[in-house]
Amino acid sequence: MPPLPGLDLLHGRTLAASFDAFARVHLLRAGVRLGLFEALRRPHDAGALADRLGLAGDLVASWLTASQRLGLVHATGAEYQITDFTRWILDAPEAPALQAMLDQVALGWGPRLLELPQLMKGADRPRFGNPEEAQRIAAAARAVEVRALAALARIPGVRSARRILDVGCGHGSYLAGFLVHYRDAQGVGVDLDPAVAEEARRRLREAEVWRRGEIRVGDFMTMDLPSRFDLVLFNNNLHYFAPSEHAALLRRGASRLTPGGVIAIQTGVVESGPVARLLGTGAGMAIFDLYLRSHANLYGLPDLTALHESLRGAGFDETGEVVILPGGSSRYVWARSPRGEDDVAGQAGTTAAP
């Protein structure tokens, strides 16, 4: 039976949408990096835009046509102007993170996915560690920072935490954000990379919380730490540890907590629910998982059931999850260490008081 023409058209549209998705990233990057979108805050025709920015006129005209078809600019007669979407890319509070995402998809994900046929056939997987790519990923992760800090506050025990340990603190934005919000809290950040640690110190100074925050360089698994903590954070870095290492990592985290202290692990999740599908975050996390697994020294996003089991195996007596992004593609997995007898008795006495 010959294929139905209508089905051919539908399949063709799906294929065309795939081409569109590939091209949209590069058109967006060109628009941001060359100042095309910035100039198009006011209407320009192709010739005036090319002259203003000193660009090739034929390519600018073709870029405008393609961008208009993809909804990145809109046309009124011969003049073009940015759409609400591209204005958001420029003006959102998270604009630097959004633009870092574009760079990472083009410059990081692109090469790995290009190599995927060879990798699947057994070629050596490259090691992750390029400083520029690490910088892009750190910058892109800040897109959810405000939501993540709000989600963190919904974890039981976090609001009362006053001694914070941020493991793999990166550039220090989460530690700084926590200390800004909780003015009587103190924190220690740990990172392996001295250059990254210095950036974290700079971030604490910029946030004017450096008197209450300290950054240390070293391996969390072996380094001496100044005290026990009420809250231990792992933000988007569990995939640096092999699943076989999770038990030891979580036991180490548990050993640094006060009785009743909390560990909070921010992670992406390959989520298949309807909200994640609608927002596109489910597909995005699935691609990110593939990207991680395409490196010799990175691991996929965690299996949540196994993670909860590892937390209980590490001695935590209560675990849970708090969603960061609608649909659950980004969330905190948390666990509380057992309370001491004095803490439980004191809490019971407080509860019973009139």
C-alpha positions as CSV (number, residue, x, y, z in Angstrom):
1,M,0.0,0.0,0.0
2,P,1.6,3.4,-1.0
3,P,2.1,5.9,1.8
4,L,-0.6,8.5,2.3
5,P,0.4,11.9,1.0
6,G,-0.9,13.6,4.2
7,L,1.4,11.5,6.4
8,D,4.3,12.3,4.2
9,L,3.6,16.0,4.7
10,L,3.4,15.6,8.4
11,H,6.6,13.7,8.5
12,G,8.2,16.3,6.3
13,R,7.0,19.1,8.7
14,T,8.7,17.2,11.6
15,L,11.9,17.0,9.6
16,A,11.7,20.7,8.7
17,A,11.1,21.6,12.4
18,S,14.3,19.7,13.2
19,F,16.2,21.8,10.7
20,D,14.6,24.9,12.2
21,A,15.7,24.0,15.7
22,F,19.3,23.6,14.6
23,A,19.3,26.9,12.7
24,R,17.5,28.9,15.4
25,V,20.4,28.5,17.8
26,H,22.9,29.9,15.3
27,L,20.6,32.7,14.2
28,L,20.1,33.7,17.8
29,R,23.8,33.6,18.6
30,A,24.6,35.8,15.5
31,G,21.9,38.2,16.5
32,V,23.2,38.6,20.0
33,R,26.9,38.5,19.3
34,L,26.8,41.0,16.3
35,G,24.4,43.4,18.0
36,L,21.7,42.8,15.3
37,F,19.0,42.4,17.9
38,E,20.2,45.4,19.9
39,A,20.0,47.5,16.8
40,L,16.6,46.2,15.9
41,R,15.0,47.6,19.1
42,R,14.2,50.3,16.5
43,P,13.0,49.4,13.0
44,H,15.6,49.0,10.3
45,D,15.6,47.8,6.7
46,A,18.3,45.4,5.7
47,G,20.5,48.0,4.0
48,A,20.4,50.4,7.0
49,L,21.1,47.6,9.4
50,A,24.1,46.3,7.5
51,D,25.5,49.8,7.1
52,R,25.1,50.6,10.8
53,L,26.9,47.5,11.9
54,G,29.4,47.2,9.1
55,L,28.2,43.8,8.0
56,A,27.8,42.1,4.6
57,G,24.5,43.4,3.1
58,D,23.4,40.2,1.4
59,L,24.0,38.0,4.5
60,V,22.2,40.5,6.7
61,A,19.2,40.5,4.3
62,S,19.1,36.7,4.2
63,W,19.6,36.5,8.1
64,L,16.6,38.9,8.5
65,T,14.4,36.8,6.2
66,A,15.3,33.5,8.0
67,S,14.9,35.1,11.4
68,Q,11.5,36.5,10.5
69,R,10.4,33.0,9.4
70,L,11.5,31.6,12.7
71,G,9.8,34.3,14.8
72,L,13.0,36.0,16.0
73,V,12.1,39.4,14.3
74,H,8.9,40.7,12.7
75,A,8.6,42.7,9.5
76,T,6.5,45.8,8.8
77,G,7.0,46.5,5.1
78,A,10.7,46.5,4.4
79,E,11.6,47.2,8.1
80,Y,12.3,44.7,10.8
81,Q,12.2,44.8,14.6
82,I,12.8,42.3,17.4
83,T,9.9,40.2,18.8
84,D,9.0,39.8,22.5
85,F,11.0,36.6,22.6
86,T,14.3,38.2,21.4
87,R,13.7,41.2,23.7
88,W,13.5,38.7,26.5
89,I,16.8,37.2,25.5
90,L,18.3,40.7,25.7
91,D,16.6,42.1,28.8
92,A,15.6,39.2,31.1
93,P,17.4,39.3,34.5
94,E,18.9,35.9,33.5
95,A,20.0,37.3,30.0
96,P,23.7,36.5,30.5
97,A,22.8,32.9,31.5
98,L,20.4,32.5,28.6
99,Q,23.1,33.7,26.2
100,A,25.6,31.4,27.8
101,M,23.1,28.6,27.1
102,L,23.1,29.5,23.4
103,D,26.9,29.4,23.3
104,Q,27.1,26.0,25.1
105,V,24.5,24.4,22.9
106,A,26.4,25.6,19.8
107,L,30.0,25.2,21.0
108,G,29.7,22.4,23.6
109,W,26.7,20.2,22.8
110,G,27.2,20.5,19.0
111,P,30.7,18.9,18.8
112,R,29.8,16.1,21.1
113,L,26.6,15.2,19.2
114,L,28.5,15.5,16.0
115,E,30.9,12.8,17.3
116,L,28.0,10.6,18.6
117,P,28.1,7.9,15.8
118,Q,31.8,7.3,16.5
119,L,31.4,7.3,20.3
120,M,28.5,4.8,20.0
121,K,30.8,2.5,18.0
122,G,33.4,2.6,20.8
123,A,35.6,5.6,20.1
124,D,37.4,7.1,23.1
125,R,35.2,9.6,24.9
126,P,36.8,13.0,25.4
127,R,37.5,14.3,28.8
128,F,35.5,17.3,30.0
129,G,37.7,20.0,31.5
130,N,38.1,22.8,28.9
131,P,38.0,26.0,31.1
132,E,36.0,27.9,28.5
133,E,33.3,25.2,28.4
134,A,33.2,25.0,32.2
135,Q,32.8,28.7,32.4
136,R,29.8,28.6,29.9
137,I,28.1,25.8,31.9
138,A,28.6,27.7,35.1
139,A,27.1,30.8,33.5
140,A,24.2,29.0,32.0
141,A,23.3,27.3,35.3
142,R,22.6,30.7,36.8
143,A,19.4,30.8,34.7
144,V,17.6,28.9,37.4
145,E,19.4,30.3,40.4
146,V,16.6,32.5,41.7
147,R,14.1,29.6,41.4
148,A,16.6,27.3,43.0
149,L,17.2,29.5,46.0
150,A,13.4,29.8,46.5
151,A,13.1,26.0,46.2
152,L,15.9,25.5,48.7
153,A,14.0,27.6,51.2
154,R,11.1,25.1,51.0
155,I,13.2,22.2,52.2
156,P,12.5,21.4,55.9
157,G,15.3,22.8,58.1
158,V,16.9,25.0,55.6
159,R,15.5,28.3,56.9
160,S,17.0,27.6,60.3
161,A,20.4,26.6,59.0
162,R,23.1,28.9,60.1
163,R,26.3,27.0,59.1
164,I,26.4,26.2,55.4
165,L,28.8,24.1,53.4
166,D,28.7,24.4,49.6
167,V,30.5,21.5,48.0
168,G,31.9,22.2,44.5
169,C,30.8,25.9,45.0
170,G,32.0,27.0,41.6
171,H,31.9,30.7,41.2
172,G,30.1,31.1,44.6
173,S,26.8,32.4,43.4
174,Y,24.6,30.1,45.4
175,L,26.6,30.5,48.6
176,A,26.5,34.3,48.1
177,G,22.8,34.3,47.4
178,F,22.1,32.2,50.6
179,L,24.2,34.5,52.8
180,V,22.6,37.6,51.3
181,H,19.1,36.2,52.2
182,Y,20.0,34.9,55.6
183,R,22.0,37.6,57.3
184,D,23.0,35.6,60.4
185,A,24.2,32.6,58.4
186,Q,27.9,31.7,57.8
187,G,29.2,29.6,55.0
188,V,32.2,27.7,53.6
189,G,32.6,26.9,49.9
190,V,34.9,24.2,48.6
191,D,36.2,23.8,45.1
192,L,39.1,21.9,43.5
193,D,40.1,24.6,41.1
194,P,42.1,27.5,42.6
195,A,41.1,29.9,39.8
196,V,37.4,29.1,40.2
197,A,37.8,29.5,44.0
198,E,39.2,32.9,43.5
199,E,36.2,33.8,41.4
200,A,34.0,32.6,44.2
201,R,35.9,34.9,46.7
202,R,35.3,37.8,44.3
203,R,31.6,37.0,44.2
204,L,31.3,37.0,48.0
205,R,33.1,40.4,48.0
206,E,30.7,41.8,45.4
207,A,27.7,40.5,47.4
208,E,29.3,42.1,50.6
209,V,29.1,38.8,52.5
210,W,32.8,38.0,52.5
211,R,33.0,38.4,56.3
212,R,30.6,35.5,56.7
213,G,31.8,33.4,53.8
214,E,35.1,31.5,53.3
215,I,36.3,29.7,50.2
216,R,38.6,26.8,50.5
217,V,40.6,24.9,47.7
218,G,40.8,21.2,47.9
219,D,39.0,17.8,47.7
220,F,35.9,17.6,49.9
221,M,36.4,13.9,50.4
222,T,39.8,14.4,52.2
223,M,40.2,18.0,53.3
224,D,39.9,19.2,56.9
225,L,36.9,21.4,57.6
226,P,36.4,23.9,60.4
227,S,33.2,22.5,62.0
228,R,30.0,20.7,61.4
229,F,27.3,22.3,59.3
230,D,23.5,22.6,59.4
231,L,23.2,22.4,55.6
232,V,25.4,20.8,53.0
233,L,24.8,21.8,49.4
234,F,25.6,20.0,46.1
235,N,24.4,22.2,43.3
236,N,24.5,20.6,39.8
237,N,27.7,18.6,40.4
238,L,26.6,15.1,41.3
239,H,27.3,14.1,37.7
240,Y,31.0,14.6,38.3
241,F,30.9,11.5,40.5
242,A,30.5,7.9,39.3
243,P,27.3,6.2,40.7
244,S,29.7,3.8,42.5
245,E,31.1,6.8,44.4
246,H,27.8,8.2,45.6
247,A,27.6,6.1,48.7
248,A,31.0,7.3,50.0
249,L,30.3,10.9,48.9
250,L,27.0,11.0,50.8
251,R,28.5,9.3,53.9
252,R,31.1,12.0,53.9
253,G,28.4,14.7,53.6
254,A,26.5,13.0,56.5
255,S,29.6,13.1,58.6
256,R,29.9,16.8,58.3
257,L,26.3,17.5,59.5
258,T,25.0,18.4,62.9
259,P,22.2,16.2,64.3
260,G,19.1,17.1,62.3
261,G,21.2,18.8,59.6
262,V,20.2,18.7,55.9
263,I,21.9,17.7,52.7
264,A,20.4,19.3,49.5
265,I,21.4,18.0,46.1
266,Q,20.3,20.1,43.1
267,T,20.1,18.0,39.9
268,G,18.5,17.8,36.5
269,V,16.1,14.9,35.9
270,V,15.1,13.2,32.7
271,E,11.4,13.9,33.3
272,S,8.7,12.7,30.9
273,G,5.6,14.3,32.4
274,P,3.2,16.5,30.4
275,V,4.4,19.8,31.9
276,A,8.1,19.0,31.1
277,R,7.1,18.0,27.6
278,L,5.1,21.2,27.1
279,L,7.9,23.4,28.4
280,G,10.6,21.5,26.5
281,T,12.6,20.9,29.7
282,G,12.2,17.2,29.5
283,A,13.8,17.0,26.1
284,G,16.5,19.5,27.2
285,M,17.5,17.4,30.2
286,A,17.5,14.2,28.1
287,I,20.0,15.8,25.7
288,F,22.1,17.1,28.6
289,D,22.2,13.6,30.0
290,L,23.5,12.3,26.6
291,Y,26.0,15.1,26.5
292,L,27.3,14.2,30.0
293,R,27.6,10.5,29.1
294,S,29.6,11.4,26.0
295,H,32.6,12.3,28.2
296,A,35.1,10.0,29.8
297,N,35.0,11.8,33.2
298,L,31.3,12.8,33.5
299,Y,28.3,10.6,34.3
300,G,24.6,10.8,33.5
301,L,21.9,12.5,35.5
302,P,21.1,10.4,38.6
303,D,18.3,7.8,39.0
304,L,16.2,9.3,41.8
305,T,15.2,6.0,43.3
306,A,18.8,4.9,43.6
307,L,19.8,8.3,45.0
308,H,17.2,8.1,47.8
309,E,18.4,4.6,48.6
310,S,22.0,5.9,48.7
311,L,20.9,8.7,51.1
312,R,19.2,6.2,53.4
313,G,22.2,3.9,53.2
314,A,24.4,6.9,54.3
315,G,22.4,7.2,57.5
316,F,19.8,9.8,56.7
317,D,16.4,9.0,58.2
318,E,14.2,11.3,56.1
319,T,14.4,12.1,52.4
320,G,12.3,14.2,50.0
321,E,12.3,16.3,46.9
322,V,11.4,19.9,46.1
323,V,10.7,21.0,42.5
324,I,12.7,23.9,41.0
325,L,11.3,24.1,37.5
326,P,7.6,23.4,36.7
327,G,7.4,19.8,35.6
328,G,10.2,18.7,37.8
329,S,13.1,18.6,35.3
330,S,15.2,20.4,37.8
331,R,14.8,19.7,41.5
332,Y,16.4,19.4,44.9
333,V,16.7,15.9,46.5
334,W,17.1,16.4,50.2
335,A,17.7,14.3,53.3
336,R,17.8,15.0,57.0
337,S,20.3,13.4,59.4
338,P,19.0,11.8,62.6
339,R,18.3,14.3,65.4
340,G,20.1,13.9,68.7
341,E,18.1,12.9,71.7
342,D,18.4,16.4,73.3
343,D,17.3,18.0,70.0
344,V,14.2,15.7,69.8
345,A,13.3,16.3,73.5
346,G,13.7,20.0,73.1
347,Q,11.6,20.1,70.0
348,A,8.9,18.0,71.7
349,G,8.9,20.4,74.7
350,T,8.6,23.4,72.4
351,T,5.7,21.8,70.6
352,A,3.8,21.0,73.8
353,A,4.2,24.5,75.3
354,P,1.0,26.6,75.3
